[in-house]
Amino acid sequence: MLFGETPVAAAEGAILVHTLRAGDRTLKKGSFLDADAVRALADAGFASVVTARLEPGDLSENEAAAAVGAALVSETVRSSRVSTGRCNLSAVVHGVVQIDRAAIDRANRVCEDVTLSTVQPFTVVEADDLVATVKIIPFGVAGAAVNAVAEALVGEHPAISVAPFRGIPVGLLQTRLPGTMDRVLEKTVVTTEGRVTALGSPLAREIRCDHDREAIARGLQKLRDAGCGLIIVIGASAIVDRRDVVPTAIESLGGTIRHLGMPVDPGNLTLLADWEGLPVLGFPGSARSPRLHGCDWVLQRLLAGIEVTGEDIMSMGVGGLLKEMPGRPMPRMKAVQADAADEG
């Protein structure tokens, strides 16, 4: 692409780089200068203007953006009308965004003229929400560079997709200890129902039982028999060890503990288990609050049919320090201060 100062007399067919006022006309940047525009500039006293001109093999900013946008379209992602060198990509369905980071990075490293921005991986989106945008920096780009960007986005799976929520019936098991208040349990039902319905799933059934292994095992079996496709356990006491009552109850039924603990706070004491294909999640008491919680990151993926492994959970630490919850029994800073006082 040619770029620079151009005599007005030779500017017809070029792209205007800066918006200019020519008499009673406003000529916007990015517009192609036709004979009338050139005449208006000359009449307004302009001797030269800054322009860009495409060379053989170049694509205009809109053509380039459309070509890259087309490489990102999938069954769950659609592209918008292109304007000013920008093509937006939006979700077709309500679900969780999946991004091939390596493909996006490859594409962005091809040429500085072509940029591609996305939302964070595993962001929850509604249908029509923006998930990515392509922006072409100059007014024209070499077609070969655009082709290379598009090729960099090709892989076994789409570079950007949205895993739709599947409407899985969710079961909730709450345990009780002496002194556990019914109003706390009722609030937990409301909060949990809000969590799962926001992700397209019904809270199909709730069961309460004593905080011991046998009672928990019986409760889990009832929820499975009721057709629940995912079970959440919120105990009267948080899970602090793989030998605690919730994980051992799951194992007594033939389940497997996939991971205990996560580098997300609140949410550190979260358990992920698999019971013969049925996901079972153990949440700490902090999940009784509707605020963003580490459990949400696991729940969102599972309800969208995305596998979650222990390795996935251990990779959540960057960005995993979430906002402190009001009313937390031992806020982070106070906990540190209390330990220091005890040592003193």
The 8 nearest C-alpha neighbors of each residue, nearest first, counted from 0:
[[1, 53, 54, 52, 139, 2, 51, 57],
 [0, 2, 52, 51, 53, 3, 54, 50],
 [3, 1, 51, 50, 0, 52, 4, 49],
 [2, 4, 49, 50, 5, 51, 1, 48],
 [5, 3, 49, 48, 50, 47, 6, 2],
 [4, 6, 47, 48, 49, 10, 7, 3],
 [7, 5, 47, 8, 9, 46, 10, 48],
 [6, 8, 47, 10, 9, 46, 5, 48],
 [7, 9, 6, 10, 37, 11, 41, 46],
 [8, 10, 7, 6, 11, 5, 37, 13],
 [11, 9, 7, 13, 8, 5, 12, 6],
 [12, 10, 32, 33, 13, 9, 34, 37],
 [11, 13, 32, 31, 33, 10, 14, 52],
 [12, 14, 52, 10, 11, 31, 32, 51],
 [15, 13, 31, 51, 50, 30, 29, 52],
 [14, 16, 50, 28, 29, 30, 17, 31],
 [15, 17, 28, 50, 49, 29, 14, 51],
 [18, 16, 28, 15, 19, 27, 49, 29],
 [17, 19, 27, 28, 26, 16, 20, 25],
 [20, 18, 26, 25, 17, 21, 27, 28],
 [19, 21, 25, 24, 26, 22, 18, 23],
 [22, 20, 24, 43, 40, 39, 23, 25],
 [21, 23, 24, 43, 20, 39, 42, 25],
 [22, 24, 21, 25, 20, 39, 43, 26],
 [25, 23, 21, 22, 20, 26, 39, 19],
 [26, 24, 20, 19, 27, 21, 23, 18],
 [25, 27, 19, 18, 20, 24, 28, 21],
 [28, 26, 18, 30, 25, 29, 19, 17],
 [27, 29, 18, 17, 16, 15, 30, 26],
 [28, 30, 15, 14, 16, 27, 31, 138],
 [29, 31, 28, 14, 15, 27, 32, 26],
 [30, 32, 14, 13, 12, 33, 15, 29],
 [33, 31, 11, 12, 36, 13, 14, 30],
 [32, 34, 36, 11, 35, 12, 37, 31],
 [33, 35, 37, 36, 11, 38, 32, 12],
 [36, 34, 38, 37, 33, 39, 32, 40],
 [37, 35, 39, 33, 38, 34, 32, 40],
 [36, 38, 34, 40, 39, 35, 41, 11],
 [37, 39, 35, 41, 36, 40, 42, 34],
 [40, 38, 36, 42, 37, 41, 21, 43],
 [41, 39, 43, 37, 21, 38, 45, 42],
 [40, 42, 38, 44, 45, 43, 39, 37],
 [41, 43, 39, 44, 40, 38, 45, 22],
 [44, 42, 40, 21, 41, 22, 45, 39],
 [43, 45, 41, 42, 46, 40, 21, 39],
 [46, 44, 41, 40, 47, 43, 7, 48],
 [45, 47, 7, 6, 44, 41, 48, 8],
 [48, 46, 6, 7, 5, 45, 4, 49],
 [47, 49, 5, 4, 50, 7, 6, 46],
 [50, 48, 4, 3, 16, 5, 15, 47],
 [51, 49, 15, 16, 14, 3, 2, 13],
 [50, 52, 2, 14, 1, 13, 16, 3],
 [51, 53, 13, 1, 0, 14, 54, 2],
 [52, 54, 0, 57, 139, 1, 51, 55],
 [53, 55, 0, 57, 56, 52, 1, 141],
 [56, 54, 57, 53, 0, 141, 58, 142],
 [55, 57, 142, 141, 54, 58, 143, 53],
 [58, 56, 141, 142, 140, 54, 55, 53],
 [57, 59, 140, 139, 142, 63, 62, 141],
 [58, 60, 139, 62, 61, 138, 63, 140],
 [61, 59, 84, 139, 138, 63, 62, 135],
 [60, 62, 84, 64, 63, 59, 81, 65],
 [63, 61, 59, 65, 64, 60, 58, 66],
 [62, 64, 66, 60, 61, 65, 58, 59],
 [65, 63, 61, 67, 66, 62, 86, 84],
 [64, 66, 68, 62, 63, 67, 69, 61],
 [65, 67, 63, 69, 68, 64, 62, 70],
 [68, 66, 70, 64, 69, 149, 65, 63],
 [67, 69, 65, 71, 70, 66, 64, 86],
 [68, 70, 66, 72, 71, 67, 65, 78],
 [69, 71, 67, 68, 149, 72, 66, 152],
 [72, 70, 68, 69, 73, 159, 158, 67],
 [71, 73, 77, 76, 69, 70, 78, 68],
 [74, 72, 76, 75, 71, 77, 157, 160],
 [73, 75, 76, 72, 91, 77, 160, 161],
 [74, 76, 91, 73, 161, 160, 90, 92],
 [77, 75, 90, 73, 72, 91, 89, 74],
 [78, 76, 72, 89, 88, 90, 91, 73],
 [79, 77, 88, 87, 68, 72, 89, 86],
 [80, 78, 87, 86, 81, 88, 77, 89],
 [79, 81, 86, 82, 78, 87, 65, 85],
 [80, 82, 86, 85, 61, 79, 65, 84],
 [81, 83, 84, 85, 61, 80, 86, 60],
 [84, 82, 85, 61, 60, 81, 29, 135],
 [83, 85, 60, 61, 135, 82, 134, 64],
 [84, 86, 134, 82, 133, 83, 81, 64],
 [85, 87, 81, 133, 64, 132, 79, 68],
 [88, 86, 132, 79, 78, 131, 133, 85],
 [87, 89, 78, 131, 77, 132, 130, 129],
 [90, 88, 129, 130, 127, 128, 77, 76],
 [91, 89, 76, 127, 126, 92, 128, 75],
 [90, 92, 75, 126, 76, 127, 89, 77],
 [93, 91, 126, 90, 163, 94, 75, 125],
 [94, 92, 125, 126, 163, 124, 164, 91],
 [93, 95, 163, 164, 162, 124, 123, 161],
 [94, 96, 123, 162, 121, 161, 122, 124],
 [95, 97, 161, 121, 122, 160, 120, 162],
 [98, 96, 160, 120, 121, 161, 159, 95],
 [99, 97, 159, 120, 100, 158, 96, 160],
 [100, 98, 158, 102, 101, 103, 159, 97],
 [99, 101, 103, 102, 98, 104, 158, 120],
 [100, 102, 104, 99, 103, 105, 106, 158],
 [103, 101, 105, 152, 104, 100, 99, 158],
 [104, 102, 100, 106, 105, 101, 107, 99],
 [103, 105, 101, 107, 106, 102, 100, 108],
 [106, 104, 102, 108, 103, 107, 151, 101],
 [105, 107, 148, 103, 151, 104, 108, 109],
 [106, 108, 104, 105, 109, 114, 103, 115],
 [109, 107, 105, 106, 110, 104, 111, 148],
 [110, 108, 106, 107, 148, 105, 147, 111],
 [109, 111, 112, 108, 113, 144, 107, 148],
 [110, 112, 113, 114, 109, 108, 107, 136],
 [111, 113, 136, 110, 135, 137, 114, 140],
 [114, 112, 135, 111, 110, 134, 136, 107],
 [115, 113, 134, 107, 133, 135, 112, 116],
 [114, 116, 133, 132, 107, 134, 117, 113],
 [117, 115, 132, 131, 133, 114, 118, 134],
 [118, 116, 131, 130, 119, 132, 115, 120],
 [117, 119, 130, 131, 120, 122, 116, 129],
 [118, 120, 122, 121, 117, 96, 98, 130],
 [119, 121, 98, 122, 97, 96, 118, 117],
 [122, 120, 96, 95, 97, 123, 119, 300],
 [121, 123, 96, 120, 95, 119, 124, 118],
 [124, 122, 95, 94, 121, 96, 125, 299],
 [125, 123, 94, 93, 128, 95, 122, 126],
 [124, 126, 93, 128, 127, 92, 94, 90],
 [125, 127, 92, 91, 93, 90, 128, 124],
 [128, 126, 90, 89, 91, 125, 129, 92],
 [129, 127, 89, 125, 90, 126, 124, 130],
 [128, 130, 89, 131, 88, 127, 90, 87],
 [131, 129, 89, 118, 117, 88, 128, 90],
 [132, 130, 117, 88, 116, 129, 87, 118],
 [131, 133, 87, 116, 86, 88, 115, 134],
 [134, 132, 115, 86, 85, 114, 64, 87],
 [135, 133, 85, 114, 84, 136, 113, 132],
 [134, 136, 113, 84, 60, 112, 137, 64],
 [135, 137, 112, 134, 113, 138, 84, 114],
 [138, 136, 139, 135, 112, 60, 140, 84],
 [139, 137, 60, 59, 136, 51, 29, 140],
 [138, 140, 59, 60, 137, 58, 0, 53],
 [141, 139, 57, 58, 142, 59, 60, 112],
 [140, 142, 57, 143, 144, 56, 58, 145],
 [141, 143, 57, 145, 144, 58, 56, 140],
 [142, 144, 146, 141, 145, 147, 56, 57],
 [145, 143, 147, 141, 142, 146, 148, 110],
 [144, 146, 142, 148, 147, 143, 63, 149],
 [147, 145, 143, 149, 144, 148, 150, 142],
 [146, 148, 144, 150, 145, 149, 151, 143],
 [147, 149, 106, 145, 151, 146, 150, 109],
 [148, 150, 146, 152, 151, 147, 67, 70],
 [149, 151, 147, 152, 153, 148, 146, 106],
 [152, 150, 148, 106, 149, 153, 105, 147],
 [153, 151, 102, 150, 149, 158, 106, 154],
 [154, 152, 150, 151, 149, 158, 157, 155],
 [155, 153, 156, 152, 157, 158, 102, 151],
 [154, 156, 157, 153, 158, 152, 99, 102],
 [155, 157, 154, 158, 153, 99, 159, 160],
 [158, 156, 159, 160, 154, 73, 155, 71],
 [157, 159, 99, 98, 152, 102, 156, 71],
 [160, 158, 98, 157, 97, 99, 71, 161],
 [161, 159, 97, 75, 96, 76, 157, 162],
 [162, 160, 96, 95, 75, 94, 97, 163],
 [161, 163, 95, 94, 303, 96, 160, 164],
 [164, 162, 94, 303, 93, 92, 161, 165],
 [163, 165, 303, 94, 302, 199, 166, 198],
 [164, 166, 167, 303, 163, 302, 199, 304],
 [165, 167, 200, 199, 164, 168, 201, 302],
 [166, 168, 200, 228, 165, 169, 302, 201],
 [169, 167, 227, 201, 203, 228, 200, 202],
 [170, 168, 202, 229, 227, 203, 230, 228],
 [169, 171, 230, 204, 227, 203, 205, 222],
 [170, 172, 205, 231, 230, 232, 206, 204],
 [173, 171, 232, 206, 207, 205, 231, 233],
 [174, 172, 207, 233, 234, 232, 206, 208],
 [173, 175, 234, 208, 210, 209, 235, 207],
 [176, 174, 209, 235, 210, 179, 208, 177],
 [175, 177, 179, 210, 178, 235, 209, 174],
 [178, 176, 179, 175, 180, 209, 235, 210],
 [177, 179, 176, 180, 175, 181, 235, 183],
 [180, 178, 176, 177, 175, 181, 235, 183],
 [181, 179, 182, 183, 178, 184, 175, 177],
 [180, 182, 184, 183, 185, 179, 186, 175],
 [181, 183, 185, 184, 180, 186, 187, 179],
 [184, 182, 186, 181, 180, 185, 187, 179],
 [185, 183, 187, 181, 182, 186, 188, 180],
 [184, 186, 182, 188, 187, 183, 181, 189],
 [185, 187, 183, 189, 184, 188, 182, 190],
 [188, 186, 184, 287, 190, 185, 189, 191],
 [187, 189, 185, 191, 186, 190, 192, 184],
 [190, 188, 186, 192, 187, 191, 193, 185],
 [189, 191, 187, 193, 192, 188, 289, 186],
 [192, 190, 194, 188, 193, 189, 187, 195],
 [191, 193, 189, 195, 194, 202, 190, 196],
 [192, 194, 190, 191, 196, 195, 197, 189],
 [195, 193, 191, 192, 197, 196, 190, 198],
 [194, 196, 198, 200, 197, 192, 193, 191],
 [195, 197, 200, 199, 198, 193, 201, 194],
 [198, 196, 195, 194, 199, 193, 200, 192],
 [199, 197, 195, 196, 200, 164, 299, 194],
 [198, 200, 196, 166, 197, 164, 195, 201],
 [201, 199, 166, 196, 167, 195, 198, 168],
 [202, 200, 168, 196, 203, 169, 195, 199],
 [201, 203, 169, 192, 204, 170, 168, 195],
 [202, 204, 168, 169, 201, 170, 227, 205],
 [205, 203, 170, 202, 171, 206, 222, 169],
 [204, 206, 171, 172, 170, 207, 203, 188],
 [207, 205, 172, 173, 171, 218, 208, 204],
 [208, 206, 173, 174, 172, 205, 175, 209],
 [207, 209, 174, 214, 175, 173, 210, 215],
 [208, 210, 175, 174, 211, 214, 176, 207],
 [209, 211, 174, 175, 176, 208, 235, 215],
 [212, 210, 214, 209, 213, 244, 215, 245],
 [211, 213, 244, 248, 215, 214, 216, 245],
 [212, 214, 216, 215, 211, 217, 248, 244],
 [215, 213, 217, 216, 212, 211, 209, 208],
 [214, 216, 218, 212, 217, 213, 219, 248],
 [215, 217, 248, 213, 219, 218, 214, 212],
 [218, 216, 214, 220, 215, 219, 213, 221],
 [219, 217, 215, 221, 220, 216, 214, 222],
 [218, 220, 216, 222, 221, 217, 215, 223],
 [219, 221, 223, 217, 218, 222, 224, 216],
 [222, 220, 224, 218, 223, 219, 225, 217],
 [223, 221, 225, 219, 224, 220, 227, 170],
 [222, 224, 220, 225, 227, 226, 221, 219],
 [223, 225, 221, 226, 222, 220, 227, 219],
 [226, 224, 222, 223, 227, 221, 204, 203],
 [225, 227, 224, 223, 228, 222, 168, 203],
 [226, 228, 168, 169, 223, 170, 229, 222],
 [229, 227, 168, 167, 169, 277, 226, 230],
 [230, 228, 169, 278, 227, 277, 279, 170],
 [231, 229, 170, 279, 169, 171, 280, 278],
 [230, 232, 280, 171, 281, 279, 170, 172],
 [231, 233, 281, 172, 173, 171, 280, 282],
 [234, 232, 173, 282, 281, 283, 172, 231],
 [235, 233, 174, 236, 173, 237, 232, 283],
 [234, 236, 175, 174, 176, 237, 210, 233],
 [235, 237, 234, 238, 284, 283, 210, 176],
 [238, 236, 283, 234, 239, 284, 235, 268],
 [239, 237, 240, 243, 268, 236, 245, 283],
 [238, 240, 237, 243, 268, 241, 242, 259],
 [241, 239, 242, 243, 238, 259, 246, 244],
 [240, 242, 243, 246, 259, 247, 239, 238],
 [243, 241, 240, 247, 246, 244, 245, 239],
 [244, 242, 240, 241, 245, 246, 247, 238],
 [243, 245, 212, 247, 246, 211, 248, 242],
 [246, 244, 248, 247, 243, 249, 212, 215],
 [247, 245, 249, 248, 241, 244, 243, 250],
 [246, 248, 250, 244, 249, 245, 242, 251],
 [249, 247, 212, 216, 251, 245, 246, 250],
 [250, 248, 246, 254, 247, 252, 251, 245],
 [249, 251, 254, 247, 253, 252, 248, 255],
 [250, 252, 248, 249, 253, 247, 254, 216],
 [253, 251, 250, 249, 254, 248, 216, 274],
 [252, 254, 250, 251, 274, 249, 255, 275],
 [255, 253, 274, 250, 249, 273, 252, 275],
 [256, 254, 273, 272, 250, 257, 274, 253],
 [255, 257, 272, 258, 271, 273, 246, 254],
 [258, 256, 272, 271, 255, 309, 273, 308],
 [257, 259, 271, 309, 256, 270, 260, 272],
 [260, 258, 270, 269, 271, 261, 268, 241],
 [261, 259, 268, 269, 267, 270, 258, 262],
 [260, 262, 267, 263, 312, 313, 269, 266],
 [263, 261, 316, 267, 315, 319, 313, 264],
 [264, 262, 319, 293, 261, 266, 267, 320],
 [265, 263, 266, 320, 267, 321, 319, 293],
 [264, 266, 292, 263, 267, 293, 321, 285],
 [265, 267, 293, 264, 263, 268, 269, 292],
 [266, 268, 261, 260, 264, 263, 269, 265],
 [269, 267, 260, 266, 283, 238, 270, 261],
 [270, 268, 282, 260, 281, 266, 267, 259],
 [271, 269, 259, 281, 280, 258, 260, 272],
 [270, 272, 280, 258, 257, 279, 256, 259],
 [273, 271, 256, 257, 279, 255, 278, 280],
 [272, 274, 278, 255, 254, 277, 276, 279],
 [273, 275, 254, 277, 276, 255, 278, 253],
 [274, 276, 277, 273, 254, 253, 255, 278],
 [275, 277, 274, 273, 278, 254, 228, 279],
 [276, 278, 274, 273, 275, 229, 228, 279],
 [279, 277, 273, 229, 272, 274, 276, 230],
 [280, 278, 230, 272, 273, 231, 229, 271],
 [281, 279, 231, 271, 270, 232, 272, 230],
 [280, 282, 270, 232, 269, 231, 233, 271],
 [281, 283, 269, 233, 232, 286, 280, 270],
 [284, 282, 237, 285, 268, 286, 233, 269],
 [283, 285, 286, 287, 237, 233, 282, 234],
 [284, 286, 287, 283, 288, 265, 266, 327],
 [287, 285, 288, 284, 283, 282, 292, 289],
 [288, 286, 187, 285, 284, 190, 289, 186],
 [287, 289, 286, 290, 285, 190, 187, 324],
 [290, 288, 190, 287, 291, 286, 194, 191],
 [291, 289, 288, 292, 324, 286, 322, 287],
 [292, 290, 289, 295, 293, 321, 322, 265],
 [293, 291, 294, 295, 265, 266, 290, 286],
 [292, 294, 266, 295, 263, 296, 265, 264],
 [293, 295, 292, 297, 296, 266, 298, 269],
 [296, 294, 298, 293, 297, 292, 299, 291],
 [295, 297, 294, 299, 293, 298, 300, 292],
 [296, 298, 294, 295, 300, 299, 301, 307],
 [297, 299, 295, 301, 300, 296, 294, 302],
 [300, 298, 302, 296, 297, 301, 295, 303],
 [299, 301, 305, 303, 298, 297, 302, 304],
 [300, 302, 304, 298, 305, 303, 299, 306],
 [301, 303, 299, 304, 300, 164, 298, 165],
 [304, 302, 164, 300, 301, 163, 162, 305],
 [303, 305, 301, 302, 300, 306, 165, 162],
 [306, 304, 300, 301, 303, 307, 162, 302],
 [305, 307, 301, 304, 308, 300, 303, 311],
 [308, 306, 311, 305, 301, 309, 297, 300],
 [309, 307, 311, 310, 312, 306, 257, 258],
 [308, 310, 312, 258, 311, 257, 313, 307],
 [309, 311, 313, 308, 312, 314, 307, 258],
 [312, 310, 308, 314, 309, 313, 307, 315],
 [311, 313, 309, 314, 310, 315, 261, 308],
 [312, 314, 310, 311, 315, 309, 261, 262],
 [313, 315, 311, 312, 316, 310, 317, 262],
 [316, 314, 312, 313, 317, 319, 262, 263],
 [315, 317, 319, 262, 314, 263, 318, 313],
 [318, 316, 319, 315, 314, 320, 262, 263],
 [319, 317, 320, 316, 315, 321, 263, 262],
 [318, 320, 263, 316, 317, 321, 315, 264],
 [319, 321, 264, 318, 263, 322, 316, 265],
 [322, 320, 319, 264, 323, 265, 263, 292],
 [321, 323, 324, 320, 291, 265, 264, 290],
 [322, 324, 321, 325, 330, 265, 327, 331],
 [323, 325, 327, 326, 322, 290, 330, 265],
 [326, 324, 327, 323, 330, 328, 322, 288],
 [327, 325, 328, 324, 330, 329, 323, 288],
 [326, 328, 329, 325, 330, 324, 285, 323],
 [329, 327, 326, 330, 325, 334, 324, 285],
 [328, 330, 327, 334, 333, 331, 332, 326],
 [331, 329, 333, 327, 332, 334, 328, 323],
 [332, 330, 334, 333, 329, 335, 323, 336],
 [331, 333, 335, 334, 330, 336, 329, 337],
 [334, 332, 336, 335, 330, 331, 337, 329],
 [333, 335, 337, 331, 332, 336, 329, 330],
 [336, 334, 338, 332, 333, 337, 339, 331],
 [335, 337, 333, 339, 334, 338, 340, 332],
 [336, 338, 334, 340, 339, 335, 333, 341],
 [339, 337, 341, 335, 340, 336, 342, 334],
 [340, 338, 336, 342, 337, 341, 343, 335],
 [339, 341, 343, 337, 342, 338, 336, 335],
 [342, 340, 338, 343, 339, 337, 336, 335],
 [343, 341, 339, 340, 338, 337, 336, 335],
 [342, 340, 341, 339, 338, 337, 336, 335]]
